[in-house]
Amino acid sequence: MVTAEILDFNAVDALIASVSHEFKPVTVRGKPIPMQALAFDDWMYVLQRFPQVAALFDGLAPGDDGQPSGDLRSLLADIGHQPIAAVVAIVTGHTGDLEWEKSFVRAAPAVKNELGIKALEHAFGEDGLSGFFSMMAEGMERLLAETEKSELPPSAKPPKSGRKTASKKTAISSAS
C-alpha cells in the first residue's frame, strides 16, 4: 500500500517556490528594480559558461614563487562584457536569457554602469565578498566530500545505516 507521504512529491516544489525568488528592490536611476543574490548553483553556471571568469580563481592562486600566477588587470580585461551581462541577468530574474543579456550589452553606458554595479553588489548578497567566499568554500567542500565518497571502492564505503545486521540467532546465542 502506498502512503500519502510517498505521493507528496510536490513538497520540494512547494518549498522551492516559496523561497526561490527573494527579490528585493534596488533603486537604479530612480526606479526600484527587483534583484536577488546569486546562489551557489548560479555561480557554478557562470563559471561553467565563462571559463575566463574561472581563470580569476586560478590566476589569483599563488604560483611556484608564492606570487599570484596571473596579473589581475589582464584577468579582468579578459573577462569581457558577456559574463557581466549574464550575472546582471541572473540577479534581475533573467537567467539564461541571451536576448536580455544582449539588450544589456547594447544599453547606454550610464545605464549599464549603474545597473551593472548595483547588480554585481547585490549578486554577492547581504554578506558581501566575505559571505560570497564563505558560500563558495562551503559549496565546494560539499561537492568534494560527495565526490570523494562516490570514488571509494565498495568495500571501503561506510555502511548505509547504523543498525546492526546480526541475526536473532546470533544475538540470542551471545546473550546466553
N, C-alpha and C positions, 0 to 999 in steps of 0.2 A: 504494500500500500504506500502511495506517495503522500508525503505530508505537505502542508501548506508552506513550511519553511523551505523546502526544496524548490517549490514552484515560485517562490518570491525572488525571482532573478532580477526584478526591477529595482531592488533595494539599492544596489550600487548606482544605477542610473539616477535614481531619485537623489541620492547623496551628492553625486557629481553635479546634477542640475541645480541643487540648492546652494552650492558654494563655488561653482566653477567660474562664474563671472563676477568677480568682486571689483567692479569698475568704480573708480572714484573720480569725480570731476576735477579737472586741472584746467586752470584758466590759461588760454592761449589766444593772444590778440583780442582780449576782452570777452572771449566766448568760452563757456565751460565745455571741455572735451573729455568724455569718459575714457579713463585709462586704467589698465590693470598691470600689476607687476608680472614679470615673466617667471614661470615655474621652471623647475629643473628640466623637464622634457622640452620646454620651449627653447632653452639654451642649447640642449643637445641637438635640436632641429637646426638651429642657427649654425652650430659648429659643424654638423654633418653637411649642410648645404653650402657652407662657405669655408673651405679649408684655410683661406687666408686669415680668418678670424681665429681658427685653432692655432695658427702659427704664432699668434700673440702669446699663447701659453708656452709654446715650445721655444720661441725666441727669447722669452724673458727668463727661461730656465738657465741656471749657471752652466757655462761651458767648462771645458777641461781646466781653464785657467781661473775658474771661480767667478768670472765676469759674465754678465748676461750675454747669451750667444747671439742675440740679434740687436740691431740698432732700432730703438723704439720709434724714431722718426720714420725710418724705412718701413717698419712693420705697419705703422698706422697709415702711411701713404699707400701701401699695397692693399689695404682693406677695400677701398673704393666705396661707392655710394650704395650699391645693392644690399649689402648686409645691414647698413643703417636703415634703409627703407624697409627691409624685412623686419627688423626689430620694432620700428615705429608701427608697422602694420600689425604685428602681434599685440603690442601694447594697446592699440586702439581697436582691437577686435577684428582684424582683417587677416588672420593667419593664413599664409599660403596664397593670398590673392595677388597674383602677379600684376594684374592690371592696376590695382590700387597702388602697389609699390611703384609702378611706372609713373602714375599720376603724382606721387610724392616727389619722385626724382625730377619731374618737369615743373614742379611748383616754383614760385618766385623764391629767390634766395632768402628773403626776410622771413617768409612763412616756413621754409624748410629749416632755417636756423632755429627759430623759436620752437616750432613743433618738435623738431628733432632733438633739441637739447632737453626740453621738458619730458619727452617720451623716454629718452635714454636715462634721465634722472629717475623717472618713475619705474623704468624697467628693473632697476635694482631693488625696488621695494623700499619699505619704510626703514630698513636697517642699512641702507646704502651699500657701499662696496664691501664693508666687513660682513654684512649679512649675506651678500651675494657669494663671497668666497666661502663662508661657512656652509651655505646651502650646497654649493658645488662640491666641497670636500665631503660633506655627508652623503650626497648622492653618489659620488664616485666610490666612497668606501662601501656603500651598499652594493653597487654593481660589481666591484671587485670581490667582495665576500661571496656573492651569488656565483660569480664565475669560478672562483676557487672551489666552492662546494660542488659545482657541476663537473669539474675536471678531476675530482678524486676518483680513484678506482673503486668499483662497487664494494670491495672488501674493506676499504678504508672509510667509507661513508658512515656517518653516525646512524644509529638505529632510528627508525621512523617514529617510534613512540617510546615513552619511558616505562611502559608496562613490562613486567617480567613475562617470559614466554614459556616457563617450565610447566609441565603438565601437572594436573591434580595428583596423579600417582607419585610423581617425584616430590611434591610438596608434602604429601601425607607420609611418605617413607622417610623424609628428612626430619619430620616433626616427631617421629616415634623414637 
